[in-house]
Amino acid sequence: MTISNKVSVKEKIAYGLGDTASNIIFQTVMMFLMLYYTDVVGLSPAVVGTMFLAVRVIDAVTDPLMGSIADRTHTRWGHFRPYLLWLALPFAIISILAFTTPDLEGTSKIVYAFSTYTMLMIAYTAINIPYCALGGVLTADAKERVTVQSYRFVFGMLGGVIVAGCTMPLVEYFGQGDNAKGYQYTMAAMSLMGLVMFLLCFIGTKERIEQPKSQESSFAASAKSLWQNDQWRILCLAALFLLTGQVLRFTLAVYYVKYFLGREDLITSFMTLGVVASMIGCAVAQPLAKRVCKIKAYIWLQVISATICIFSFFIGADQIALAFIAFILWKFFLDMATPLLWAKMADTIDYGHVKTGIRVTGLVYSGVIFFIKMGVALGGAIAGWLLAFYQYQPDVEQTVATQNGILLSFTVLPAVGSYVVAAIMTKYSLTSDKLDDIQSKLKLSAS
């Protein structure tokens, strides 16, 4: 196994552009897909929530399958990079189809939405798992991995800024009153941008860490070694609760601004400033990791984020500035923790390699990503079910009970997710000293 630690700034930027491309879709799903389905397509929020969750059954098969396929891919470009080249165009096309509203009625609309959303998630799996795994083979240095992930998520959040700041204005510009057309053309423009960024990521990166040439393991053996990785299991559980709470809050953010604060005109500003705060938080993660234990920092960032959510419950509908500040601070602290979590994923690969003798980079990432997507689905599903429970009706003045339900769901419930994540991460044990010991053992085995 050849190990090199040096990753240039240029390469870190190229890697980050891949997450900009991914987040153009991921952030659109988190911020606007529920709103698009309920207010443009005309589906009930309960149906949409159930659909979000049902597709995860497919992910239970496709995610580990894609991770295993990527681990076994051998090309002159490496294991993971070629998928950025092969799938960038199909991913762009399917993204446009998912935001296309054909002239259908009743059940046919549900079938089309379910089919295109399923294809979108399969395409996302096929390109995003190799992309994420690529971050685990750029360098073997634990601190350098945090830097790589910081660059990744700063650029990833740039995709979020594009989505938050441009989606509604572009929908209005392209649609001229026809929101269905506006969403379709907007997604076409964003997908083209994502296509170019995936190709730049492919061109500008290099895989440095290879699987042991002697490793010949079946899928069953690889899956068994993965399950033996207790630190990986902790990250999976943390990812599930983290994304459930985060997506619940982010999905309901547009409803909170539009129907609780009563300021539809501020949706774009609210979402954009939140994502900008995320970018700054991701950038701060790297210097933070140099000075503080990554595990303790991650736990405290979750506690702070949850406490901000609780505080937000007591902000009145007329306290617009305070609502903005609370949301910005929540995004800043929550996403300061994000690069730390993804750096830990690469660390668990090394840990599992030493523990079991089998290196399963693709499977490690695909497993965590499955739980991330399960959290995304649960967050979206719970948002839909709660909107239905509180008798939400699109584009009308909501009842006081509905407004209070949106407020509770936007503030207190996401806080529970972050508190649970903090508790789970107290069981994570891969400290800097332990990681140094693991790297020494890997170098010894490679010599």
N, C-alpha and C positions, 0 to 999 in steps of 0.2 A: 504494500500500500504506500503510494507516494503522497507525502504531506508537505504542503507549502502554506505559509501563513500570510503572505503579502497579497493585499488586494488594493489596487490603485483607486484613487478618488473617481477617475473616469469610469472604471468598472463598477464601482458602487452606484454611481449615477445610472449607468446602463441597466444594472439589476433593478434599481428602484423604478425605472420607467416601466418595467413589467408589471409592477404593482399599481402604477398609475392606470395602466390599461385594464387590469383586473378590477380595480375599484370603480372604474366608470360604470361597470355592470353591478358589482356588489353593492355599492352605495346607492345606485338607482333603485335596486331591489329593496334595500332597507328604508330609503326615504320616500319613494314615490310609487312603488308597485301596488301596494294596498290601496292608495288613493286613486291610482289609475284604474284598477279593477272595480272599485266601488263607485267612483264618480264619473268615469268615462265609459267603461264597458257596461256598467250597470249591474254587476254581480253583488249579491248580498255579502256583507262582511263575514258572516258565519261560513258561507261556502268558500270564500277566499282563504280564511284561516284553516279550514279543513284541507283544502288543496295544498297549502304550503306544507302541512304536516305529512300528508299522504305521499308526497314525492320523496320524502326522506327514506321510505321503504326501498325505493330504487337505489338511493345513495348507499344503503347498507351493502349492496352488491357491487355497485360501480366504483366506490371509493377504494376499498382494499384491492379490487381487481386492477384499477389503474395504477395504484402504488406498486403492485407486484409486476405489472407489465413494464413500468418505467425502470424498476430495478433490473429487469432482464433485457432491457434494450441496449444494444451495442452498436454504436455508429462512430464515424470519425469525429462527430461533434460531441460525443459523450452519451450518457444515459438519459439526461433530462432536457438539455437545450433543444434537441430537434423538435420536440413537441410544440415549442413556441413558433417554429417555422411552419410546421405541418398544419396546425390547427387555428392559426390567427384568423384566416379568412372564413372558415366555417363558423367560428365563434361569432364573428361580426355579423354574418348573415342571419344566424339564429337569434341573435339579440334584437335585430330589427323585426323579425317575425313575431317575437314575444310582445312587442309594443305596437303591433298592427291590429286594427279593429275591423275585421271583415263584417259584411252586412249579414249578420246571423241573428237568430232569435232563440230564446228559451234555452233548452238543453244544449243546442248546438254551440252557443257562446261559451258555455261551461266546458264542453269537450275541447273546443279550440284553445281556450285559456289553459286548460290542464295539459294538453298536448305540447303547446309551445313552451310553457313553463318547465315541463319535464325535459324537453330537448335542451332548453337553456341551461338547466342545472347539470345535465350530462356533459354538455360542451364545457361548462365551467369546470367541472371535475377533471375532464380530460386535459385541459390546458393549465389549470391552476395547481394541481398536485405536482406535476413535474416542475412547474415554476417554483413552488415553495421548497421542494426538495433540492433544487439547484442552490438555494441559499445555504444548505447544509454541506455542500461540497466545494464551496469557494475558498474556505479557510478552515484550519483546525484549531486556531487560537480562540479561546472562549471570549476574551475581551474584544477581539476583532469581530467576532460574530455579532456582538451587541452593536458595534459600529455599522456593520453591514445591514443589520435589521433596522437600525435607526434611519439610515439612508433610505432603505426600502419603504418604511412607513411614512417618512416625510413626503416622499414622492407618491406613495399610495394615497395619502391624505390630499395631495394635490388633485388626484382624481376625484376625491370627495368634494373639494372646493369647486372643481369644474361642474360636477353634478349639482351641488347645492346652489351655486351662483348662476348657473346658465340654464338649468332645465326649464323652470317656469317661464323666464323671459323668452327662451327659444320656442317653447310650446306656443306661446302667444304670438311670436313673430311668424313662425311657419304656419300656424293654424289659422290665424286671422279669424278667430271665433270658432273654428272647428278643432276642438282639443284632440280628437282622435287622429286627425292628420298631423297636428302639431307634435304629438308624442312620437309618431312614426318617423317624421323627418328629423326630429331632434335626436332620436336614437340612431338614425342613419349617420348623422354627422359625428356623434360621439363614437360610434363603432369604427368609423374610418380612422379617427384619431387613435383609438386603441389598437387597431391593426398595425399602424406605423410604429407605435411604441413597443409592441411585442417583437417586431422585427429588429428594432434597435437593441432591445434586450438580448436577443439571440446573437446578434453580431458582436456586441460589446462585452460578453462574459466568457469565462473559461472554467471548466470543471477541473479541480485539482486533486480532490480526494477520490480515490478509486476503491471499489470493493476488492477484497483479497482475491487474487487470481485463482487461488485454490478453492474458493468458496463455490460449492455446488449444492444448493439446498432446494428442496421442493417447496411449493407454496405452503403445505401443511407444516413443514419444519420451520419455515420463516414465520408463519403465524404463531406457532408455539413459542418461538424465541421472543416474539413481540409481546405476547401475553406475560411472559416471565419478567418483563421489564416493568417493575413496580413504579418507577419514577414516571414512565410514560403514561401509565394508568392514571396517576395523579393529575397530570396535565390534561388528559382527556376529560376527566370529571370537572376540572376547573374551567376548561373551555366551554363545556356544556352550560354551566350555570352563568358564566360570564356573558356569553352571547345571548342567552335567553333574556336576561335583564336588559342588556344593552340594546338589542333589537326591539324589544317591547317599548322602551323609552324613545328610541329614534323613530320607530314607525309612528308612534302617537304624537311626535313633536309637531307635525303639520296640523294635526287635529287640535292639539293644545293651543297653538297660536291662532288658528282660524276660529275655533269655537269657544275656547275658554277665555283667552285674552281678547278675542273679538277683533283681531287685527290681521286679516288675510293678507293685507298689503305688506306685512313684515315677515312673511314666511321665508322668502329668499334670504333676507338679511339674517334672520334667526339661524337658519340652517348653515349659511355660509360662514358666519362668525364662529359657529360651533366647530366646523371642520378646520378652519384656520387655527383655532385653539388646539385642535388635535395635532396639527402639523408641528406647532411649537412644542407641544408636550413630547412628541416623538423625538424631536431634535434634542430636547433636554435629557432624554433617557441615557444617552451615551456618556456624557460627563457625570451623571448621577451614578451610573454603574461603576465608574472608576473610583468613586469615593465611599460608596455604601454597599453593603451586602445586597446582592441582587434579590435574594429571597425576601429579606426583611423589607426592602424597598417596595417590592411588588405587593406584599401583604398590606403595608400601610397605605399605599396608593388606592387599593380597593376599599379600605375602610374610609378614607377621606372622600372618595367618590360616592359611596353609599350615604355618608352623612350629608353631603350636599343635596342628594336626592330627597332625603327626609326634610331638610330645610325648605326645599322648593315647594313642599306641600302647603306651607304656611304663607306663601306669596300670593297676594290678592290679584284679581284680574286687572285692577287698575295700576298695579306696580310693574309696568312694562320694563323699565330699566333694570329693576332687580331680577325679573325673570330672565332677561338676557344675560346678566352677570352670572347668575347661578348656572345656567346652561353652559356658558363659556367655560366656567371653572370646572364643571363636571367633565366636559370633553377634554380639557387640558390635563387633569389629573388621571382620568381613566386611560387615556391613550399614551400618557407617559409610561404606563406599565406595558403597553403592547409590544414594543421591541424586546423587552425583558422576557416576556413569555415565549416569543418565537426563537430567541437565542437559546432558551432552555430546551426547546425541541431538538435542536442540533446537539446539545449536550447529552440528551437522553440516548441519542444514536450511539455516541461513543461509549456511554455507560452500558448499554445493551450489548455492544460488540464485545466489551471486556467480560461481561457477565456470562454470555451465552456462546461466544465465538462466532456469531453470525451478525453481519452488518446488513440492516434492512432499512436503508434511507427512505426509499419511496413508501414503504409500508408504515413507517413511523409517522411521516407527514400525512399520508392518506388517512390514517387512523384518527389523528388529532383533527384533521380537517373535517372528517365525518361528524365528529362531535361538535365542531364549530358550526357546521351546516345544520345539524340537529338543533343546536341552540338558536340559530337564525330562524329555522322553521317553527320551533316552539314559541319564540318571541313574536313572530308574525302571526302564528295561529292564535295565541293567547290575546294578542291585540284585536284580531278579528272577532273572536268569541266575546271579548269584553265589550266591544262596540255594539255587538248584537244584543248582549245582555242588558246594556244600558239604553237600548232602543234608539241607537243613533240612526238618523236619516240624513242623507247627503244634501248639502246646499239649502238647508233650512235652518231657522233659529232653533237651537237645541233647548230642551227642557233643563231646568236647574239640576235634576237628577242625572241627566246625561252629562252635563258639564262637570258635575262633581265626580262622576264615574271616570271621565277622561282625566281629570286632575289626579285622582287616586292612582289610576293605572299608570300615569306618566311619571309619578314621583315615588310613592312608597313601594310599590311592587318591584321596580328595578333595583331599589336599594337592597332588598332581600337577596337578590342574586349576587351582588358584590360582597355582602357580608358572608355569604356561604363560600364564595371563592376564597376569601381571606382565610376562613377556617380550614378549607381543604389544603391550601398551600403551606400551612404550618407542618404538614407531613412530608413536604418536599425536602430532600437532604443533599442535593448536589451542590455543595458549597465550592468556592474557588479552590480551596486546598484539595478537596476530593477530586475536582476536575483536573488539577495539575497532576495528581497521582494517576488518574486514568490516562492522560496523554503520555505520561512516562511509560506506562505499560504497553500502550499502542505502539510507541516508537520502538520499544524493545522487541515486540512481536514482529514488527516490520523489518527489523535488521537481520 
